[in-house]
Amino acid sequence: MIKKVKPKTGQESVWDYPRPPRLEKTNKTLTVFFNQEVIARTNRGYRVLETSHPPVYYIPPDDVKMHFLTKSPRTTYCEFKGMGKYYHIKVGEKQVDDALWYYDQPTARFEDIKYYLAFYPNLMDKCLVDNELVTPQPGGFYGGWITKDIVGPFKGSPGTWGW
């Protein structure tokens, strides 16, 4: 039995998010740092909300320093968004492979995030939502961003793979 955290005023429970997931615009300021460099900053992002997962934020490529990225041969498949592709990131001597992903041919429902980039917060120096430091979604497999206004428990934590 999952013990869900009851949200307080101003909070959202990931257990109230839908499945299939919902895409929504956000005007919150999203900032991504890697090797002490601001890699991305926007207030024109989207977030994907899916049951049991903290939001995954997607940033328009115009608001990302794309010269630090190189395409990866890795691909993945999401039953809702379609075939995903990855980028490696390198700033100075620091490099991480497959550090972020995007959809160049998303399903119709997710067309608004075509080419938008989603960063794994656990692979970055830090990610911020409106200047609040993000806690990465547990487990390393998912790319959710946890902030004080999001409550779980979250898929990816120990013992949650069977949900």
C-alpha positions in Angstrom: 0.0 0.0 0.0 1.3 3.4 -1.0 1.3 6.0 1.8 0.6 9.2 -0.2 1.6 12.5 1.3 -1.3 14.9 1.7 -0.5 18.2 0.0 -0.7 21.4 2.1 -2.0 24.7 0.7 0.1 25.6 -2.3 1.4 22.1 -2.9 0.6 19.5 -5.6 0.6 15.7 -5.1 2.0 13.7 -7.9 -0.8 11.3 -7.2 -3.3 13.9 -8.5 -1.4 14.0 -11.8 -3.0 12.2 -14.7 -2.1 9.1 -16.7 -1.6 9.5 -19.6 0.4 12.5 -18.7 -0.6 16.1 -19.2 1.5 18.9 -20.9 1.2 22.4 -19.5 3.0 25.7 -20.1 4.9 27.2 -17.2 6.1 30.8 -16.8 8.4 29.9 -13.9 12.0 30.6 -14.4 13.9 27.4 -15.1 17.7 27.6 -14.8 20.3 24.8 -15.5 23.9 24.9 -14.4 26.7 22.7 -15.6 30.4 23.1 -14.7 29.6 26.5 -13.2 28.1 27.7 -16.5 24.4 28.7 -17.0 23.5 26.2 -19.8 19.8 27.1 -20.0 17.4 29.8 -18.6 13.8 30.3 -19.6 10.4 31.4 -18.5 8.9 29.8 -21.6 9.0 26.2 -20.6 6.6 23.3 -20.4 6.2 20.7 -17.7 4.9 17.1 -18.1 2.8 15.9 -15.3 2.3 12.1 -14.8 1.0 10.1 -11.9 3.6 9.3 -9.3 6.3 11.4 -11.0 7.5 15.0 -10.2 7.3 17.3 -13.1 9.7 17.0 -16.0 10.5 20.4 -17.4 11.2 21.1 -21.1 13.1 24.1 -22.2 13.0 25.7 -25.7 16.3 25.3 -27.6 16.5 29.0 -28.2 17.0 29.4 -24.4 19.8 26.7 -24.2 23.5 27.2 -25.0 23.4 24.6 -27.7 27.1 24.9 -28.5 27.8 22.9 -25.4 25.7 20.0 -26.7 26.4 17.2 -29.1 23.9 14.7 -30.4 24.1 11.2 -29.0 23.3 8.0 -30.9 21.1 6.8 -28.0 17.4 6.7 -28.4 14.5 5.8 -26.1 10.8 5.3 -26.5 7.9 6.8 -24.5 4.5 5.3 -25.1 3.0 8.8 -24.7 5.5 11.2 -26.4 7.1 8.9 -29.0 10.8 8.3 -29.8 13.2 10.3 -27.8 16.8 11.3 -28.6 19.7 12.4 -26.4 22.5 15.0 -26.2 25.8 14.8 -24.5 27.0 17.9 -22.7 30.6 19.2 -22.4 31.8 22.4 -20.7 35.5 22.7 -20.4 36.9 19.4 -19.4 33.7 18.2 -17.8 31.4 16.0 -19.9 28.3 13.8 -19.3 26.9 11.6 -21.9 23.2 11.3 -22.5 22.5 14.2 -20.0 19.4 15.5 -21.6 16.7 14.4 -24.1 14.2 15.7 -26.6 11.6 14.6 -29.1 12.0 15.7 -32.8 8.8 13.9 -33.9 6.6 13.8 -30.8 3.1 12.5 -30.8 0.4 15.0 -31.7 -0.5 15.5 -28.0 3.1 16.6 -27.2 3.8 18.6 -30.4 4.3 21.8 -28.4 7.6 20.3 -27.0 9.1 19.4 -30.3 12.9 19.9 -30.0 12.5 21.2 -26.4 15.1 19.9 -24.1 14.7 18.0 -20.8 17.7 17.9 -18.5 18.4 15.2 -15.9 18.8 17.3 -12.8 21.0 14.6 -11.1 23.6 15.0 -13.9 23.8 18.8 -13.7 25.5 20.9 -11.1 22.1 22.3 -10.1 18.7 23.1 -11.5 16.5 25.9 -10.2 12.8 26.6 -10.5 12.2 30.3 -9.7 15.5 30.3 -7.8 14.6 27.2 -5.7 17.1 24.4 -5.8 15.6 21.3 -7.4 16.0 17.9 -5.8 16.3 15.2 -8.6 13.7 12.5 -8.8 15.2 9.4 -7.0 16.5 6.4 -8.8 18.5 8.0 -11.7 16.2 6.6 -14.4 13.6 9.4 -14.5 14.2 13.1 -14.9 11.7 14.8 -12.6 12.4 18.0 -10.7 11.2 18.1 -7.1 10.5 21.4 -5.4 8.9 22.3 -2.1 5.5 22.6 -3.8 5.5 18.9 -5.0 4.8 16.0 -2.7 5.0 12.2 -3.2 6.1 9.6 -2.7 7.8 9.5 -6.0 8.3 6.7 -8.5 12.0 5.9 -8.6 12.5 5.7 -4.8 13.6 2.3 -3.3 10.7 -0.1 -3.4 8.7 1.8 -6.0 9.5 -0.1 -9.2 6.6 -2.4 -8.8 4.0 0.3 -8.7 
